[in-house]
Amino acid sequence: MGKQRYDWSKVLLGFFFYLCSGQLIFSQTTDLLRLEYTVIPENKFGIRTNRYRALFNMPIKLVEDQYFVAGLEYNRYEFEFDVEQPFEVSTLERLHILDLNLGYIFKLNPEWRVVGIVTPRLASNFEEGIENNDFRLNGSVLFWKEKKDEEKPYRLILGLSYNSATGLPYPLPLINYYKRFHPNWSYTLGIPRADFKYYIKDKHVFQTVLFLDGYFVNLQDDIVLPNNNFGTSISLSALVGAAGYQYKIAKQISFYAIAGYSLIQEGLIRDGNRDRAFTLNDEGNFYLRTGFKISIF
């Protein structure tokens, strides 16, 4: 019985970590272009986080109702330490995540499209070039149904996604449901994001949102921690509640800003088994984000 409880707890922890690894593949590919800045102000541990994100995806039409998608996404995390830590922090001051998105979309029948995406990734502090542990491979298969021309348009996405950062040897389920139930109101239910939006003449959009965020990055030079432990990777898992505003220049082009608070947050340095080696942050904090995007919807 003890072994069974341990296995289930590992699956649930892995699922949450997978959702918070920050790179849910389909959520990336809905944007054709995104430029974004996020700041998490200094917390009680004396750590301030800045994230810079740039994303570009290009859909290429092959034949009728079939597309190939190729794209790149780059995330850079910069950390400022104002409180002395019991280890050398220079190796943590700048982290990088580079994704190559390769996707294929085709129409299965009049109502459903199939989306398959493979995302090779490099996630590292790149202290000494590129090494094997910097490389990850993620993938998704999704079924996408959308009714845009109805009185109450909706979109449903169902699928499976595999994320190598979790350490789980099998794919995990994804679900996302969007509905514009009133000319001025819509909602989205799903993971890693749920929101409720109010539209003013389609130019100005106010929203409340609940979303998961985070990362998993390899550290090339192991950090010597207290008790002679070694840190080989760093991760963040966060559940954020926020309110925001979006200004639409055109239907798919917009500026946006959100301000919120991380309801759950855990920043960890992990050992070679991906277990907790040192806690960088385990309390909620303010969360601010602004950016520009061109999206397919």
Contacts in CASP RR format, 6 or more apart in sequence:
PFRMAT RR
TARGET T0000
AUTHOR 0000-0000-0000
METHOD contacts of the structure
MODEL  1
MGKQRYDWSKVLLGFFFYLCSGQLIFSQTTDLLRLEYTVIPENKFGIRTN
RYRALFNMPIKLVEDQYFVAGLEYNRYEFEFDVEQPFEVSTLERLHILDL
NLGYIFKLNPEWRVVGIVTPRLASNFEEGIENNDFRLNGSVLFWKEKKDE
EKPYRLILGLSYNSATGLPYPLPLINYYKRFHPNWSYTLGIPRADFKYYI
KDKHVFQTVLFLDGYFVNLQDDIVLPNNNFGTSISLSALVGAAGYQYKIA
KQISFYAIAGYSLIQEGLIRDGNRDRAFTLNDEGNFYLRTGFKISIF
11 168 0 8 1.000
14 166 0 8 1.000
14 167 0 8 1.000
14 168 0 8 1.000
15 166 0 8 1.000
15 168 0 8 1.000
15 172 0 8 1.000
16 237 0 8 1.000
17 165 0 8 1.000
17 166 0 8 1.000
17 216 0 8 1.000
17 235 0 8 1.000
17 237 0 8 1.000
18 161 0 8 1.000
18 163 0 8 1.000
18 165 0 8 1.000
18 166 0 8 1.000
18 168 0 8 1.000
18 172 0 8 1.000
19 191 0 8 1.000
19 192 0 8 1.000
19 212 0 8 1.000
20 192 0 8 1.000
20 212 0 8 1.000
20 213 0 8 1.000
20 214 0 8 1.000
20 236 0 8 1.000
20 237 0 8 1.000
20 238 0 8 1.000
20 239 0 8 1.000
21 163 0 8 1.000
21 165 0 8 1.000
21 166 0 8 1.000
21 214 0 8 1.000
21 215 0 8 1.000
21 216 0 8 1.000
21 235 0 8 1.000
22 192 0 8 1.000
22 212 0 8 1.000
22 213 0 8 1.000
22 214 0 8 1.000
22 215 0 8 1.000
23 97 0 8 1.000
23 99 0 8 1.000
23 119 0 8 1.000
23 121 0 8 1.000
23 138 0 8 1.000
23 163 0 8 1.000
23 215 0 8 1.000
24 161 0 8 1.000
24 174 0 8 1.000
24 191 0 8 1.000
24 192 0 8 1.000
25 101 0 8 1.000
25 117 0 8 1.000
25 119 0 8 1.000
25 138 0 8 1.000
25 139 0 8 1.000
25 140 0 8 1.000
25 161 0 8 1.000
26 115 0 8 1.000
26 117 0 8 1.000
26 140 0 8 1.000
26 142 0 8 1.000
26 157 0 8 1.000
26 161 0 8 1.000
26 174 0 8 1.000
26 176 0 8 1.000
27 192 0 8 1.000
27 193 0 8 1.000
28 55 0 8 1.000
28 57 0 8 1.000
28 73 0 8 1.000
28 99 0 8 1.000
28 101 0 8 1.000
28 119 0 8 1.000
29 57 0 8 1.000
29 69 0 8 1.000
29 101 0 8 1.000
29 103 0 8 1.000
29 115 0 8 1.000
29 117 0 8 1.000
30 295 0 8 1.000
30 296 0 8 1.000
30 297 0 8 1.000
31 55 0 8 1.000
31 57 0 8 1.000
31 293 0 8 1.000
31 294 0 8 1.000
31 295 0 8 1.000
31 296 0 8 1.000
32 56 0 8 1.000
32 57 0 8 1.000
32 58 0 8 1.000
32 59 0 8 1.000
32 252 0 8 1.000
32 294 0 8 1.000
32 295 0 8 1.000
32 296 0 8 1.000
33 55 0 8 1.000
33 56 0 8 1.000
33 57 0 8 1.000
33 292 0 8 1.000
33 293 0 8 1.000
33 294 0 8 1.000
34 53 0 8 1.000
34 54 0 8 1.000
34 55 0 8 1.000
34 291 0 8 1.000
34 292 0 8 1.000
34 293 0 8 1.000
34 294 0 8 1.000
34 295 0 8 1.000
35 53 0 8 1.000
35 54 0 8 1.000
35 55 0 8 1.000
35 291 0 8 1.000
35 292 0 8 1.000
35 293 0 8 1.000
36 51 0 8 1.000
36 52 0 8 1.000
36 53 0 8 1.000
36 54 0 8 1.000
36 55 0 8 1.000
36 289 0 8 1.000
36 290 0 8 1.000
36 291 0 8 1.000
36 292 0 8 1.000
36 293 0 8 1.000
37 50 0 8 1.000
37 51 0 8 1.000
37 52 0 8 1.000
37 53 0 8 1.000
37 289 0 8 1.000
37 290 0 8 1.000
37 291 0 8 1.000
38 49 0 8 1.000
38 50 0 8 1.000
38 51 0 8 1.000
38 53 0 8 1.000
38 287 0 8 1.000
38 288 0 8 1.000
38 289 0 8 1.000
39 48 0 8 1.000
39 49 0 8 1.000
39 50 0 8 1.000
39 51 0 8 1.000
39 288 0 8 1.000
39 289 0 8 1.000
40 48 0 8 1.000
40 49 0 8 1.000
40 262 0 8 1.000
40 285 0 8 1.000
40 286 0 8 1.000
40 287 0 8 1.000
40 288 0 8 1.000
41 48 0 8 1.000
41 285 0 8 1.000
41 286 0 8 1.000
41 288 0 8 1.000
42 48 0 8 1.000
42 80 0 8 1.000
42 82 0 8 1.000
43 281 0 8 1.000
43 283 0 8 1.000
43 284 0 8 1.000
43 285 0 8 1.000
44 283 0 8 1.000
45 83 0 8 1.000
45 280 0 8 1.000
45 281 0 8 1.000
46 81 0 8 1.000
46 82 0 8 1.000
46 83 0 8 1.000
47 79 0 8 1.000
47 80 0 8 1.000
47 81 0 8 1.000
47 82 0 8 1.000
47 83 0 8 1.000
47 280 0 8 1.000
47 281 0 8 1.000
48 79 0 8 1.000
48 80 0 8 1.000
48 82 0 8 1.000
49 77 0 8 1.000
49 78 0 8 1.000
49 79 0 8 1.000
50 77 0 8 1.000
50 78 0 8 1.000
50 79 0 8 1.000
50 80 0 8 1.000
51 75 0 8 1.000
51 76 0 8 1.000
51 77 0 8 1.000
51 78 0 8 1.000
52 75 0 8 1.000
52 76 0 8 1.000
52 78 0 8 1.000
53 73 0 8 1.000
53 74 0 8 1.000
53 75 0 8 1.000
53 76 0 8 1.000
54 73 0 8 1.000
54 74 0 8 1.000
55 71 0 8 1.000
55 72 0 8 1.000
55 73 0 8 1.000
55 74 0 8 1.000
56 71 0 8 1.000
56 72 0 8 1.000
56 73 0 8 1.000
57 69 0 8 1.000
57 70 0 8 1.000
57 71 0 8 1.000
57 101 0 8 1.000
58 69 0 8 1.000
58 70 0 8 1.000
58 71 0 8 1.000
59 67 0 8 1.000
59 68 0 8 1.000
59 69 0 8 1.000
59 105 0 8 1.000
59 296 0 8 1.000
60 67 0 8 1.000
60 68 0 8 1.000
60 69 0 8 1.000
60 70 0 8 1.000
61 67 0 8 1.000
62 68 0 8 1.000
65 106 0 8 1.000
65 107 0 8 1.000
65 113 0 8 1.000
66 104 0 8 1.000
66 105 0 8 1.000
66 106 0 8 1.000
66 107 0 8 1.000
67 104 0 8 1.000
67 105 0 8 1.000
67 106 0 8 1.000
68 103 0 8 1.000
68 104 0 8 1.000
69 101 0 8 1.000
69 102 0 8 1.000
69 103 0 8 1.000
69 104 0 8 1.000
69 105 0 8 1.000
69 117 0 8 1.000
70 101 0 8 1.000
70 102 0 8 1.000
70 103 0 8 1.000
71 100 0 8 1.000
71 101 0 8 1.000
71 102 0 8 1.000
72 98 0 8 1.000
72 99 0 8 1.000
72 100 0 8 1.000
72 101 0 8 1.000
73 97 0 8 1.000
73 98 0 8 1.000
73 99 0 8 1.000
73 101 0 8 1.000
74 96 0 8 1.000
74 97 0 8 1.000
74 98 0 8 1.000
74 99 0 8 1.000
75 96 0 8 1.000
75 97 0 8 1.000
75 215 0 8 1.000
76 94 0 8 1.000
76 95 0 8 1.000
76 96 0 8 1.000
76 97 0 8 1.000
77 94 0 8 1.000
77 95 0 8 1.000
77 96 0 8 1.000
77 97 0 8 1.000
77 215 0 8 1.000
77 217 0 8 1.000
78 93 0 8 1.000
78 94 0 8 1.000
79 89 0 8 1.000
79 92 0 8 1.000
79 93 0 8 1.000
79 94 0 8 1.000
79 95 0 8 1.000
80 93 0 8 1.000
81 89 0 8 1.000
81 92 0 8 1.000
81 93 0 8 1.000
86 225 0 8 1.000
86 226 0 8 1.000
87 223 0 8 1.000
87 224 0 8 1.000
87 225 0 8 1.000
87 226 0 8 1.000
87 278 0 8 1.000
88 223 0 8 1.000
88 224 0 8 1.000
91 125 0 8 1.000
91 127 0 8 1.000
91 219 0 8 1.000
91 220 0 8 1.000
91 221 0 8 1.000
91 223 0 8 1.000
92 125 0 8 1.000
92 219 0 8 1.000
92 223 0 8 1.000
92 234 0 8 1.000
94 125 0 8 1.000
95 123 0 8 1.000
95 124 0 8 1.000
95 125 0 8 1.000
95 215 0 8 1.000
95 217 0 8 1.000
95 234 0 8 1.000
96 122 0 8 1.000
96 123 0 8 1.000
96 124 0 8 1.000
96 125 0 8 1.000
96 126 0 8 1.000
96 217 0 8 1.000
97 121 0 8 1.000
97 122 0 8 1.000
97 123 0 8 1.000
97 215 0 8 1.000
97 217 0 8 1.000
98 121 0 8 1.000
98 122 0 8 1.000
98 123 0 8 1.000
99 119 0 8 1.000
99 120 0 8 1.000
99 121 0 8 1.000
100 119 0 8 1.000
100 120 0 8 1.000
100 121 0 8 1.000
101 117 0 8 1.000
101 119 0 8 1.000
102 117 0 8 1.000
102 118 0 8 1.000
102 119 0 8 1.000
102 120 0 8 1.000
103 115 0 8 1.000
103 116 0 8 1.000
103 117 0 8 1.000
103 118 0 8 1.000
104 115 0 8 1.000
104 116 0 8 1.000
104 117 0 8 1.000
105 113 0 8 1.000
105 114 0 8 1.000
105 115 0 8 1.000
105 116 0 8 1.000
106 113 0 8 1.000
106 114 0 8 1.000
107 113 0 8 1.000
107 114 0 8 1.000
108 114 0 8 1.000
108 143 0 8 1.000
111 145 0 8 1.000
112 143 0 8 1.000
112 144 0 8 1.000
112 145 0 8 1.000
113 143 0 8 1.000
113 144 0 8 1.000
113 145 0 8 1.000
113 146 0 8 1.000
114 141 0 8 1.000
114 142 0 8 1.000
114 143 0 8 1.000
114 144 0 8 1.000
115 140 0 8 1.000
115 141 0 8 1.000
115 142 0 8 1.000
115 143 0 8 1.000
115 144 0 8 1.000
116 139 0 8 1.000
116 140 0 8 1.000
116 141 0 8 1.000
116 142 0 8 1.000
117 139 0 8 1.000
117 140 0 8 1.000
117 142 0 8 1.000
118 137 0 8 1.000
118 138 0 8 1.000
118 139 0 8 1.000
119 137 0 8 1.000
119 138 0 8 1.000
119 139 0 8 1.000
120 135 0 8 1.000
120 136 0 8 1.000
120 137 0 8 1.000
121 135 0 8 1.000
121 136 0 8 1.000
121 137 0 8 1.000
121 138 0 8 1.000
122 130 0 8 1.000
122 134 0 8 1.000
122 135 0 8 1.000
122 136 0 8 1.000
123 134 0 8 1.000
123 136 0 8 1.000
123 165 0 8 1.000
123 215 0 8 1.000
123 216 0 8 1.000
123 217 0 8 1.000
123 218 0 8 1.000
124 130 0 8 1.000
124 131 0 8 1.000
124 133 0 8 1.000
124 134 0 8 1.000
124 217 0 8 1.000
124 218 0 8 1.000
124 219 0 8 1.000
124 220 0 8 1.000
125 217 0 8 1.000
125 218 0 8 1.000
125 219 0 8 1.000
125 220 0 8 1.000
125 221 0 8 1.000
126 134 0 8 1.000
126 220 0 8 1.000
127 220 0 8 1.000
127 221 0 8 1.000
128 220 0 8 1.000
128 221 0 8 1.000
129 220 0 8 1.000
131 218 0 8 1.000
131 220 0 8 1.000
133 218 0 8 1.000
133 220 0 8 1.000
133 232 0 8 1.000
134 218 0 8 1.000
134 220 0 8 1.000
136 163 0 8 1.000
136 164 0 8 1.000
136 165 0 8 1.000
137 164 0 8 1.000
138 161 0 8 1.000
138 162 0 8 1.000
138 163 0 8 1.000
138 164 0 8 1.000
138 165 0 8 1.000
139 161 0 8 1.000
139 162 0 8 1.000
139 163 0 8 1.000
139 171 0 8 1.000
140 159 0 8 1.000
140 160 0 8 1.000
140 161 0 8 1.000
140 162 0 8 1.000
140 174 0 8 1.000
141 159 0 8 1.000
141 160 0 8 1.000
141 161 0 8 1.000
141 171 0 8 1.000
142 157 0 8 1.000
142 158 0 8 1.000
142 159 0 8 1.000
142 160 0 8 1.000
142 161 0 8 1.000
142 174 0 8 1.000
143 157 0 8 1.000
143 158 0 8 1.000
143 159 0 8 1.000
144 155 0 8 1.000
144 156 0 8 1.000
144 157 0 8 1.000
145 155 0 8 1.000
145 156 0 8 1.000
145 157 0 8 1.000
146 153 0 8 1.000
146 154 0 8 1.000
146 155 0 8 1.000
146 156 0 8 1.000
146 297 0 8 1.000
147 153 0 8 1.000
147 154 0 8 1.000
147 155 0 8 1.000
152 179 0 8 1.000
152 180 0 8 1.000
152 181 0 8 1.000
152 182 0 8 1.000
153 179 0 8 1.000
153 180 0 8 1.000
154 177 0 8 1.000
154 178 0 8 1.000
154 179 0 8 1.000
154 180 0 8 1.000
155 176 0 8 1.000
155 177 0 8 1.000
155 178 0 8 1.000
155 179 0 8 1.000
155 297 0 8 1.000
156 176 0 8 1.000
156 177 0 8 1.000
156 178 0 8 1.000
157 174 0 8 1.000
157 175 0 8 1.000
157 176 0 8 1.000
157 177 0 8 1.000
158 173 0 8 1.000
158 174 0 8 1.000
158 175 0 8 1.000
159 173 0 8 1.000
159 174 0 8 1.000
159 175 0 8 1.000
160 171 0 8 1.000
160 172 0 8 1.000
160 173 0 8 1.000
160 174 0 8 1.000
161 171 0 8 1.000
161 172 0 8 1.000
161 174 0 8 1.000
162 170 0 8 1.000
162 171 0 8 1.000
162 172 0 8 1.000
163 172 0 8 1.000
165 216 0 8 1.000
166 172 0 8 1.000
167 274 0 8 1.000
174 191 0 8 1.000
175 190 0 8 1.000
175 191 0 8 1.000
176 188 0 8 1.000
176 189 0 8 1.000
176 190 0 8 1.000
176 191 0 8 1.000
176 193 0 8 1.000
177 188 0 8 1.000
177 189 0 8 1.000
177 190 0 8 1.000
178 186 0 8 1.000
178 187 0 8 1.000
178 188 0 8 1.000
179 186 0 8 1.000
179 187 0 8 1.000
180 186 0 8 1.000
181 187 0 8 1.000
183 199 0 8 1.000
184 198 0 8 1.000
184 199 0 8 1.000
184 200 0 8 1.000
185 196 0 8 1.000
185 197 0 8 1.000
185 198 0 8 1.000
185 199 0 8 1.000
186 196 0 8 1.000
186 197 0 8 1.000
186 199 0 8 1.000
187 194 0 8 1.000
187 195 0 8 1.000
187 196 0 8 1.000
187 197 0 8 1.000
188 194 0 8 1.000
188 195 0 8 1.000
191 212 0 8 1.000
192 211 0 8 1.000
192 212 0 8 1.000
192 213 0 8 1.000
193 209 0 8 1.000
193 210 0 8 1.000
193 211 0 8 1.000
193 212 0 8 1.000
194 209 0 8 1.000
194 210 0 8 1.000
194 211 0 8 1.000
195 207 0 8 1.000
195 208 0 8 1.000
195 209 0 8 1.000
195 210 0 8 1.000
195 211 0 8 1.000
196 207 0 8 1.000
196 208 0 8 1.000
196 209 0 8 1.000
197 205 0 8 1.000
197 206 0 8 1.000
197 207 0 8 1.000
198 205 0 8 1.000
198 206 0 8 1.000
198 207 0 8 1.000
199 205 0 8 1.000
200 206 0 8 1.000
202 248 0 8 1.000
202 251 0 8 1.000
203 247 0 8 1.000
203 248 0 8 1.000
204 245 0 8 1.000
204 246 0 8 1.000
204 247 0 8 1.000
204 248 0 8 1.000
205 245 0 8 1.000
205 246 0 8 1.000
205 247 0 8 1.000
205 248 0 8 1.000
205 254 0 8 1.000
206 243 0 8 1.000
206 244 0 8 1.000
206 245 0 8 1.000
206 246 0 8 1.000
207 243 0 8 1.000
207 244 0 8 1.000
207 245 0 8 1.000
207 246 0 8 1.000
207 258 0 8 1.000
208 241 0 8 1.000
208 242 0 8 1.000
208 243 0 8 1.000
208 244 0 8 1.000
209 240 0 8 1.000
209 241 0 8 1.000
209 242 0 8 1.000
209 243 0 8 1.000
209 244 0 8 1.000
209 258 0 8 1.000
210 239 0 8 1.000
210 240 0 8 1.000
210 241 0 8 1.000
210 242 0 8 1.000
211 239 0 8 1.000
211 240 0 8 1.000
211 241 0 8 1.000
211 242 0 8 1.000
212 237 0 8 1.000
212 238 0 8 1.000
212 239 0 8 1.000
212 240 0 8 1.000
213 236 0 8 1.000
213 238 0 8 1.000
213 240 0 8 1.000
213 287 0 8 1.000
214 235 0 8 1.000
214 236 0 8 1.000
214 237 0 8 1.000
214 238 0 8 1.000
215 234 0 8 1.000
215 235 0 8 1.000
215 236 0 8 1.000
216 233 0 8 1.000
216 234 0 8 1.000
216 235 0 8 1.000
217 233 0 8 1.000
217 234 0 8 1.000
217 235 0 8 1.000
218 232 0 8 1.000
218 233 0 8 1.000
219 231 0 8 1.000
219 232 0 8 1.000
219 233 0 8 1.000
219 234 0 8 1.000
219 269 0 8 1.000
222 230 0 8 1.000
222 231 0 8 1.000
222 232 0 8 1.000
223 230 0 8 1.000
223 231 0 8 1.000
223 269 0 8 1.000
224 230 0 8 1.000
225 231 0 8 1.000
225 269 0 8 1.000
225 277 0 8 1.000
225 278 0 8 1.000
226 278 0 8 1.000
229 271 0 8 1.000
229 277 0 8 1.000
229 278 0 8 1.000
230 271 0 8 1.000
230 272 0 8 1.000
230 277 0 8 1.000
231 269 0 8 1.000
231 270 0 8 1.000
231 271 0 8 1.000
231 272 0 8 1.000
231 277 0 8 1.000
231 278 0 8 1.000
232 270 0 8 1.000
232 271 0 8 1.000
232 272 0 8 1.000
233 269 0 8 1.000
233 270 0 8 1.000
233 272 0 8 1.000
233 274 0 8 1.000
234 267 0 8 1.000
234 268 0 8 1.000
234 269 0 8 1.000
234 270 0 8 1.000
234 280 0 8 1.000
235 267 0 8 1.000
235 268 0 8 1.000
235 270 0 8 1.000
236 265 0 8 1.000
236 266 0 8 1.000
236 267 0 8 1.000
236 268 0 8 1.000
236 281 0 8 1.000
237 264 0 8 1.000
237 265 0 8 1.000
237 266 0 8 1.000
237 267 0 8 1.000
238 262 0 8 1.000
238 264 0 8 1.000
238 265 0 8 1.000
238 266 0 8 1.000
238 287 0 8 1.000
239 262 0 8 1.000
239 263 0 8 1.000
239 264 0 8 1.000
239 265 0 8 1.000
240 260 0 8 1.000
240 261 0 8 1.000
240 262 0 8 1.000
240 263 0 8 1.000
240 287 0 8 1.000
241 260 0 8 1.000
241 261 0 8 1.000
241 262 0 8 1.000
241 263 0 8 1.000
241 287 0 8 1.000
242 258 0 8 1.000
242 259 0 8 1.000
242 260 0 8 1.000
242 261 0 8 1.000
242 287 0 8 1.000
242 289 0 8 1.000
243 258 0 8 1.000
243 259 0 8 1.000
243 260 0 8 1.000
244 256 0 8 1.000
244 257 0 8 1.000
244 258 0 8 1.000
244 259 0 8 1.000
245 256 0 8 1.000
245 257 0 8 1.000
245 258 0 8 1.000
246 254 0 8 1.000
246 255 0 8 1.000
246 256 0 8 1.000
247 254 0 8 1.000
247 255 0 8 1.000
247 256 0 8 1.000
248 254 0 8 1.000
249 255 0 8 1.000
252 294 0 8 1.000
252 295 0 8 1.000
252 296 0 8 1.000
252 297 0 8 1.000
253 293 0 8 1.000
253 294 0 8 1.000
254 292 0 8 1.000
254 293 0 8 1.000
254 295 0 8 1.000
255 290 0 8 1.000
255 291 0 8 1.000
255 292 0 8 1.000
256 290 0 8 1.000
256 291 0 8 1.000
256 292 0 8 1.000
256 293 0 8 1.000
257 288 0 8 1.000
257 289 0 8 1.000
257 290 0 8 1.000
257 291 0 8 1.000
258 287 0 8 1.000
258 288 0 8 1.000
258 289 0 8 1.000
258 290 0 8 1.000
259 286 0 8 1.000
259 287 0 8 1.000
259 288 0 8 1.000
259 289 0 8 1.000
260 286 0 8 1.000
260 287 0 8 1.000
260 288 0 8 1.000
261 284 0 8 1.000
261 285 0 8 1.000
261 286 0 8 1.000
261 287 0 8 1.000
262 284 0 8 1.000
262 285 0 8 1.000
262 286 0 8 1.000
262 287 0 8 1.000
263 284 0 8 1.000
264 284 0 8 1.000
265 281 0 8 1.000
265 282 0 8 1.000
265 283 0 8 1.000
265 284 0 8 1.000
265 285 0 8 1.000
266 279 0 8 1.000
266 281 0 8 1.000
266 282 0 8 1.000
267 279 0 8 1.000
267 280 0 8 1.000
267 281 0 8 1.000
267 282 0 8 1.000
268 276 0 8 1.000
268 277 0 8 1.000
268 278 0 8 1.000
268 279 0 8 1.000
268 280 0 8 1.000
269 277 0 8 1.000
269 278 0 8 1.000
269 280 0 8 1.000
270 276 0 8 1.000
270 277 0 8 1.000
271 277 0 8 1.000
END
